Amino acid sequence: MLVLTRRANQSIMIGHDIVVTVLEVRGDQVRLGIRAPRDVDVHREEVFAALQKANVSAASPSQDALRSLEKLRPPAPPEGQGE
């Protein structure tokens, strides 16, 4: 982890097109401004973790959903009778 010291109105660059600016320091809170291209997602860490969890959950069907899909499948033909 890179650790930098910045004051209000000072910035850091990430790559060529992301700028993080310290807007305000008040007590134990720091307000940051982030300028990034529209195709770069910027989230707070806890929001990012919640999105990841939701994506994994959505991509993992429940056992009930799998059983429901199994009921929709046509029965297998008896042995000896092919396609």
N, CA, C and O atoms as CSV, one atom per row, in Angstrom:
chain,resi,resn,atom,element,x,y,z
A,1,MET,N,N,0.848,-1.170,0.000
A,1,MET,CA,C,0.000,0.000,0.000
A,1,MET,C,C,0.894,1.235,0.000
A,1,MET,O,O,1.824,1.353,0.798
A,2,LEU,N,N,0.595,2.132,-0.898
A,2,LEU,CA,C,1.297,3.414,-0.955
A,2,LEU,C,C,0.599,4.372,-0.004
A,2,LEU,O,O,-0.622,4.516,-0.058
A,3,VAL,N,N,1.352,5.024,0.861
A,3,VAL,CA,C,0.780,5.983,1.805
A,3,VAL,C,C,1.333,7.363,1.465
A,3,VAL,O,O,2.547,7.566,1.421
A,4,LEU,N,N,0.424,8.311,1.225
A,4,LEU,CA,C,0.803,9.671,0.877
A,4,LEU,C,C,0.187,10.649,1.857
A,4,LEU,O,O,-0.864,10.385,2.440
A,5,THR,N,N,0.845,11.771,2.030
A,5,THR,CA,C,0.299,12.849,2.837
A,5,THR,C,C,-0.114,13.971,1.900
A,5,THR,O,O,0.693,14.447,1.101
A,6,ARG,N,N,-1.356,14.391,1.995
A,6,ARG,CA,C,-1.889,15.474,1.160
A,6,ARG,C,C,-2.665,16.418,2.051
A,6,ARG,O,O,-3.202,16.005,3.078
A,7,ARG,N,N,-2.728,17.663,1.676
A,7,ARG,CA,C,-3.530,18.661,2.375
A,7,ARG,C,C,-4.744,18.991,1.514
A,7,ARG,O,O,-4.846,18.555,0.367
A,8,ALA,N,N,-5.665,19.773,2.088
A,8,ALA,CA,C,-6.845,20.181,1.338
A,8,ALA,C,C,-6.419,20.855,0.035
A,8,ALA,O,O,-5.460,21.626,0.002
A,9,ASN,N,N,-7.143,20.553,-1.023
A,9,ASN,CA,C,-6.918,21.080,-2.378
A,9,ASN,C,C,-5.681,20.508,-3.059
A,9,ASN,O,O,-5.286,21.004,-4.114
A,10,GLN,N,N,-5.062,19.483,-2.490
A,10,GLN,CA,C,-3.968,18.800,-3.163
A,10,GLN,C,C,-4.505,17.494,-3.741
A,10,GLN,O,O,-5.471,16.926,-3.233
A,11,SER,N,N,-3.861,17.027,-4.814
A,11,SER,CA,C,-4.361,15.866,-5.541
A,11,SER,C,C,-3.285,14.817,-5.722
A,11,SER,O,O,-2.096,15.070,-5.528
A,12,ILE,N,N,-3.737,13.627,-6.101
A,12,ILE,CA,C,-2.838,12.575,-6.569
A,12,ILE,C,C,-3.396,12.081,-7.904
A,12,ILE,O,O,-4.597,12.175,-8.159
A,13,MET,N,N,-2.527,11.565,-8.732
A,13,MET,CA,C,-2.916,11.001,-10.021
A,13,MET,C,C,-2.814,9.484,-9.941
A,13,MET,O,O,-1.862,8.943,-9.378
A,14,ILE,N,N,-3.797,8.810,-10.507
A,14,ILE,CA,C,-3.755,7.360,-10.654
A,14,ILE,C,C,-3.797,7.100,-12.154
A,14,ILE,O,O,-4.809,7.344,-12.811
A,15,GLY,N,N,-2.707,6.610,-12.674
A,15,GLY,CA,C,-2.608,6.471,-14.119
A,15,GLY,C,C,-2.576,7.849,-14.759
A,15,GLY,O,O,-2.104,8.816,-14.161
A,16,HIS,N,N,-3.090,7.928,-15.994
A,16,HIS,CA,C,-3.079,9.196,-16.717
A,16,HIS,C,C,-4.393,9.948,-16.624
A,16,HIS,O,O,-4.463,11.122,-16.988
A,17,ASP,N,N,-5.443,9.282,-16.138
A,17,ASP,CA,C,-6.745,9.916,-16.257
A,17,ASP,C,C,-7.617,9.869,-15.007
A,17,ASP,O,O,-8.811,10.161,-15.084
A,18,ILE,N,N,-7.056,9.512,-13.870
A,18,ILE,CA,C,-7.824,9.529,-12.620
A,18,ILE,C,C,-7.137,10.471,-11.645
A,18,ILE,O,O,-5.951,10.325,-11.351
A,19,VAL,N,N,-7.905,11.448,-11.143
A,19,VAL,CA,C,-7.373,12.430,-10.201
A,19,VAL,C,C,-8.180,12.337,-8.914
A,19,VAL,O,O,-9.407,12.423,-8.939
A,20,VAL,N,N,-7.501,12.164,-7.804
A,20,VAL,CA,C,-8.134,12.145,-6.485
A,20,VAL,C,C,-7.677,13.405,-5.760
A,20,VAL,O,O,-6.481,13.614,-5.559
A,21,THR,N,N,-8.637,14.246,-5.366
A,21,THR,CA,C,-8.329,15.517,-4.723
A,21,THR,C,C,-8.883,15.522,-3.307
A,21,THR,O,O,-10.028,15.127,-3.087
A,22,VAL,N,N,-8.083,15.964,-2.347
A,22,VAL,CA,C,-8.553,16.146,-0.976
A,22,VAL,C,C,-9.333,17.456,-0.966
A,22,VAL,O,O,-8.762,18.525,-1.185
A,23,LEU,N,N,-10.627,17.374,-0.713
A,23,LEU,CA,C,-11.462,18.572,-0.709
A,23,LEU,C,C,-11.496,19.240,0.654
A,23,LEU,O,O,-11.483,20.466,0.766
A,24,GLU,N,N,-11.541,18.408,1.692
A,24,GLU,CA,C,-11.688,18.977,3.030
A,24,GLU,C,C,-11.247,17.953,4.067
A,24,GLU,O,O,-11.459,16.753,3.893
A,25,VAL,N,N,-10.643,18.422,5.125
A,25,VAL,CA,C,-10.291,17.583,6.263
A,25,VAL,C,C,-10.964,18.209,7.474
A,25,VAL,O,O,-10.708,19.363,7.817
A,26,ARG,N,N,-11.838,17.421,8.123
A,26,ARG,CA,C,-12.559,17.944,9.285
A,26,ARG,C,C,-12.557,16.856,10.350
A,26,ARG,O,O,-13.272,15.861,10.227
A,27,GLY,N,N,-11.758,17.043,11.393
A,27,GLY,CA,C,-11.656,16.030,12.445
A,27,GLY,C,C,-11.089,14.740,11.877
A,27,GLY,O,O,-10.003,14.737,11.296
A,28,ASP,N,N,-11.819,13.645,12.044
A,28,ASP,CA,C,-11.347,12.360,11.534
A,28,ASP,C,C,-11.979,12.003,10.187
A,28,ASP,O,O,-11.903,10.856,9.746
A,29,GLN,N,N,-12.602,12.988,9.535
A,29,GLN,CA,C,-13.192,12.741,8.220
A,29,GLN,C,C,-12.431,13.503,7.142
A,29,GLN,O,O,-11.997,14.639,7.337
A,30,VAL,N,N,-12.285,12.840,5.999
A,30,VAL,CA,C,-11.624,13.440,4.846
A,30,VAL,C,C,-12.602,13.353,3.681
A,30,VAL,O,O,-13.100,12.272,3.368
A,31,ARG,N,N,-12.879,14.481,3.042
A,31,ARG,CA,C,-13.730,14.483,1.843
A,31,ARG,C,C,-12.821,14.460,0.630
A,31,ARG,O,O,-11.908,15.275,0.496
A,32,LEU,N,N,-13.091,13.503,-0.255
A,32,LEU,CA,C,-12.296,13.340,-1.465
A,32,LEU,C,C,-13.154,13.612,-2.691
A,32,LEU,O,O,-14.344,13.297,-2.715
A,33,GLY,N,N,-12.540,14.193,-3.696
A,33,GLY,CA,C,-13.173,14.335,-5.001
A,33,GLY,C,C,-12.413,13.433,-5.957
A,33,GLY,O,O,-11.183,13.404,-5.942
A,34,ILE,N,N,-13.144,12.693,-6.792
A,34,ILE,CA,C,-12.503,11.758,-7.711
A,34,ILE,C,C,-12.975,12.083,-9.122
A,34,ILE,O,O,-14.170,12.058,-9.414
A,35,ARG,N,N,-12.020,12.388,-9.988
A,35,ARG,CA,C,-12.325,12.627,-11.396
A,35,ARG,C,C,-11.771,11.453,-12.188
A,35,ARG,O,O,-10.566,11.204,-12.204
A,36,ALA,N,N,-12.682,10.733,-12.849
A,36,ALA,CA,C,-12.290,9.541,-13.597
A,36,ALA,C,C,-13.156,9.456,-14.854
A,36,ALA,O,O,-14.245,10.027,-14.902
A,37,PRO,N,N,-12.672,8.747,-15.865
A,37,PRO,CA,C,-13.494,8.557,-17.066
A,37,PRO,C,C,-14.799,7.839,-16.710
A,37,PRO,O,O,-14.863,7.104,-15.724
A,38,ARG,N,N,-15.829,8.057,-17.518
A,38,ARG,CA,C,-17.144,7.462,-17.239
A,38,ARG,C,C,-17.108,5.931,-17.257
A,38,ARG,O,O,-17.941,5.289,-16.618
A,39,ASP,N,N,-16.173,5.355,-17.968
A,39,ASP,CA,C,-16.125,3.889,-18.041
A,39,ASP,C,C,-15.421,3.261,-16.841
A,39,ASP,O,O,-15.309,2.037,-16.768
A,40,VAL,N,N,-14.947,4.071,-15.906
A,40,VAL,CA,C,-14.303,3.568,-14.688
A,40,VAL,C,C,-15.310,3.661,-13.546
A,40,VAL,O,O,-15.779,4.746,-13.205
A,41,ASP,N,N,-15.636,2.508,-12.957
A,41,ASP,CA,C,-16.548,2.499,-11.812
A,41,ASP,C,C,-15.815,2.979,-10.570
A,41,ASP,O,O,-14.692,2.555,-10.296
A,42,VAL,N,N,-16.461,3.868,-9.820
A,42,VAL,CA,C,-15.893,4.367,-8.563
A,42,VAL,C,C,-16.949,4.141,-7.485
A,42,VAL,O,O,-18.043,4.701,-7.556
A,43,HIS,N,N,-16.623,3.324,-6.492
A,43,HIS,CA,C,-17.549,3.013,-5.400
A,43,HIS,C,C,-16.804,3.068,-4.073
A,43,HIS,O,O,-15.589,2.878,-4.017
A,44,ARG,N,N,-17.558,3.333,-3.002
A,44,ARG,CA,C,-16.993,3.128,-1.675
A,44,ARG,C,C,-16.772,1.636,-1.504
A,44,ARG,O,O,-17.486,0.834,-2.106
A,45,GLU,N,N,-15.799,1.253,-0.696
A,45,GLU,CA,C,-15.442,-0.160,-0.571
A,45,GLU,C,C,-16.619,-1.015,-0.111
A,45,GLU,O,O,-16.815,-2.117,-0.624
A,46,GLU,N,N,-17.406,-0.524,0.849
A,46,GLU,CA,C,-18.517,-1.330,1.352
A,46,GLU,C,C,-19.613,-1.479,0.288
A,46,GLU,O,O,-20.281,-2.512,0.237
A,47,VAL,N,N,-19.802,-0.474,-0.550
A,47,VAL,CA,C,-20.778,-0.578,-1.643
A,47,VAL,C,C,-20.275,-1.582,-2.682
A,47,VAL,O,O,-21.053,-2.394,-3.182
A,48,PHE,N,N,-18.995,-1.535,-3.007
A,48,PHE,CA,C,-18.404,-2.473,-3.956
A,48,PHE,C,C,-18.568,-3.909,-3.461
A,48,PHE,O,O,-18.931,-4.796,-4.233
A,49,ALA,N,N,-18.300,-4.139,-2.174
A,49,ALA,CA,C,-18.431,-5.487,-1.605
A,49,ALA,C,C,-19.886,-5.958,-1.677
A,49,ALA,O,O,-20.140,-7.125,-1.978
A,50,ALA,N,N,-20.835,-5.073,-1.406
A,50,ALA,CA,C,-22.248,-5.446,-1.476
A,50,ALA,C,C,-22.650,-5.774,-2.913
A,50,ALA,O,O,-23.411,-6.715,-3.140
A,51,LEU,N,N,-22.149,-5.011,-3.884
A,51,LEU,CA,C,-22.434,-5.290,-5.292
A,51,LEU,C,C,-21.876,-6.650,-5.701
A,51,LEU,O,O,-22.550,-7.420,-6.384
A,52,GLN,N,N,-20.652,-6.944,-5.286
A,52,GLN,CA,C,-20.031,-8.227,-5.602
A,52,GLN,C,C,-20.853,-9.375,-5.019
A,52,GLN,O,O,-21.090,-10.380,-5.689
A,53,LYS,N,N,-21.284,-9.220,-3.771
A,53,LYS,CA,C,-22.077,-10.259,-3.108
A,53,LYS,C,C,-23.403,-10.465,-3.839
A,53,LYS,O,O,-23.839,-11.600,-4.031
A,54,ALA,N,N,-24.043,-9.371,-4.246
A,54,ALA,CA,C,-25.311,-9.465,-4.969
A,54,ALA,C,C,-25.107,-10.140,-6.320
A,54,ALA,O,O,-25.944,-10.938,-6.744
A,55,ASN,N,N,-24.013,-9.833,-6.997
A,55,ASN,CA,C,-23.736,-10.454,-8.293
A,55,ASN,C,C,-23.515,-11.958,-8.153
A,55,ASN,O,O,-24.020,-12.740,-8.959
A,56,VAL,N,N,-22.769,-12.358,-7.139
A,56,VAL,CA,C,-22.532,-13.783,-6.907
A,56,VAL,C,C,-23.852,-14.480,-6.583
A,56,VAL,O,O,-24.120,-15.573,-7.081
A,57,SER,N,N,-24.666,-13.850,-5.757
A,57,SER,CA,C,-25.955,-14.427,-5.380
A,57,SER,C,C,-26.863,-14.570,-6.603
A,57,SER,O,O,-27.536,-15.589,-6.761
A,58,ALA,N,N,-26.884,-13.561,-7.459
A,58,ALA,CA,C,-27.734,-13.601,-8.649
A,58,ALA,C,C,-27.263,-14.658,-9.643
A,58,ALA,O,O,-28.070,-15.223,-10.380
A,59,ALA,N,N,-25.970,-14.921,-9.663
A,59,ALA,CA,C,-25.417,-15.899,-10.599
A,59,ALA,C,C,-25.464,-17.322,-10.048
A,59,ALA,O,O,-25.112,-18.267,-10.754
A,60,SER,N,N,-25.891,-17.485,-8.807
A,60,SER,CA,C,-25.959,-18.807,-8.171
A,60,SER,C,C,-27.419,-19.141,-7.888
A,60,SER,O,O,-27.975,-18.671,-6.895
A,61,PRO,N,N,-28.051,-19.946,-8.744
A,61,PRO,CA,C,-29.473,-20.249,-8.533
A,61,PRO,C,C,-29.682,-21.084,-7.269
A,61,PRO,O,O,-28.825,-21.869,-6.863
A,62,SER,N,N,-30.835,-20.888,-6.677
A,62,SER,CA,C,-31.170,-21.661,-5.479
A,62,SER,C,C,-31.511,-23.097,-5.874
A,62,SER,O,O,-31.766,-23.379,-7.045
A,63,GLN,N,N,-31.514,-23.996,-4.904
A,63,GLN,CA,C,-31.881,-25.393,-5.168
A,63,GLN,C,C,-33.336,-25.484,-5.631
A,63,GLN,O,O,-33.665,-26.307,-6.485
A,64,ASP,N,N,-34.209,-24.640,-5.070
A,64,ASP,CA,C,-35.614,-24.640,-5.492
A,64,ASP,C,C,-35.727,-24.263,-6.971
A,64,ASP,O,O,-36.501,-24.871,-7.710
A,65,ALA,N,N,-34.961,-23.269,-7.401
A,65,ALA,CA,C,-34.994,-22.852,-8.805
A,65,ALA,C,C,-34.498,-23.976,-9.701
A,65,ALA,O,O,-35.062,-24.204,-10.771
A,66,LEU,N,N,-33.455,-24.682,-9.283
A,66,LEU,CA,C,-32.943,-25.795,-10.082
A,66,LEU,C,C,-33.959,-26.927,-10.189
A,66,LEU,O,O,-34.111,-27.531,-11.251
A,67,ARG,N,N,-34.657,-27.214,-9.081
A,67,ARG,CA,C,-35.691,-28.254,-9.115
A,67,ARG,C,C,-36.835,-27.846,-10.035
A,67,ARG,O,O,-37.379,-28.687,-10.750
A,68,SER,N,N,-37.203,-26.589,-10.029
A,68,SER,CA,C,-38.267,-26.105,-10.915
A,68,SER,C,C,-37.866,-26.252,-12.372
A,68,SER,O,O,-38.685,-26.638,-13.206
A,69,LEU,N,N,-36.621,-25.950,-12.683
A,69,LEU,CA,C,-36.147,-26.107,-14.054
A,69,LEU,C,C,-36.128,-27.574,-14.462
A,69,LEU,O,O,-36.434,-27.902,-15.609
A,70,GLU,N,N,-35.778,-28.447,-13.549
A,70,GLU,CA,C,-35.727,-29.890,-13.836
A,70,GLU,C,C,-37.107,-30.395,-14.257
A,70,GLU,O,O,-37.214,-31.270,-15.117
A,71,LYS,N,N,-38.149,-29.852,-13.660
A,71,LYS,CA,C,-39.514,-30.268,-13.998
A,71,LYS,C,C,-39.887,-29.874,-15.426
A,71,LYS,O,O,-40.763,-30.500,-16.023
A,72,LEU,N,N,-39.252,-28.870,-15.973
A,72,LEU,CA,C,-39.559,-28.400,-17.325
A,72,LEU,C,C,-38.870,-29.224,-18.408
A,72,LEU,O,O,-39.247,-29.163,-19.578
A,73,ARG,N,N,-37.871,-29.984,-18.016
A,73,ARG,CA,C,-37.114,-30.771,-18.982
A,73,ARG,C,C,-37.954,-31.952,-19.462
A,73,ARG,O,O,-38.581,-32.629,-18.647
A,74,PRO,N,N,-37.977,-32.214,-20.788
A,74,PRO,CA,C,-38.759,-33.361,-21.273
A,74,PRO,C,C,-38.138,-34.666,-20.778
A,74,PRO,O,O,-36.929,-34.740,-20.556
A,75,PRO,N,N,-38.961,-35.680,-20.609
A,75,PRO,CA,C,-38.428,-36.957,-20.124
A,75,PRO,C,C,-37.477,-37.577,-21.157
A,75,PRO,O,O,-37.623,-37.370,-22.362
A,76,ALA,N,N,-36.526,-38.320,-20.666
A,76,ALA,CA,C,-35.558,-38.997,-21.551
A,76,ALA,C,C,-36.287,-40.130,-22.273
A,76,ALA,O,O,-37.139,-40.789,-21.678
A,77,PRO,N,N,-35.962,-40.367,-23.562
A,77,PRO,CA,C,-36.596,-41.482,-24.284
A,77,PRO,C,C,-36.166,-42.801,-23.689
A,77,PRO,O,O,-35.062,-42.902,-23.154
A,78,PRO,N,N,-37.018,-43.825,-23.769
A,78,PRO,CA,C,-36.648,-45.137,-23.235
A,78,PRO,C,C,-35.406,-45.666,-23.960
A,78,PRO,O,O,-35.138,-45.302,-25.105
A,79,GLU,N,N,-34.659,-46.526,-23.273
A,79,GLU,CA,C,-33.459,-47.094,-23.886
A,79,GLU,C,C,-33.819,-47.838,-25.154
A,79,GLU,O,O,-34.860,-48.491,-25.224
A,80,GLY,N,N,-32.966,-47.741,-26.150
A,80,GLY,CA,C,-33.215,-48.422,-27.409
A,80,GLY,C,C,-33.922,-47.528,-28.409
A,80,GLY,O,O,-33.898,-47.802,-29.609
A,81,GLN,N,N,-34.541,-46.482,-27.943
A,81,GLN,CA,C,-35.183,-45.541,-28.861
A,81,GLN,C,C,-34.348,-44.271,-28.873
A,81,GLN,O,O,-34.361,-43.485,-27.925
A,82,GLY,N,N,-33.634,-44.095,-29.954
A,82,GLY,CA,C,-32.750,-42.925,-30.039
A,82,GLY,C,C,-33.456,-41.742,-30.630
A,82,GLY,O,O,-34.683,-41.673,-30.702
A,83,GLU,N,N,-32.652,-40.835,-31.040
A,83,GLU,CA,C,-33.192,-39.588,-31.582
A,83,GLU,C,C,-33.627,-39.731,-32.969
A,83,GLU,O,O,-34.106,-38.769,-33.569
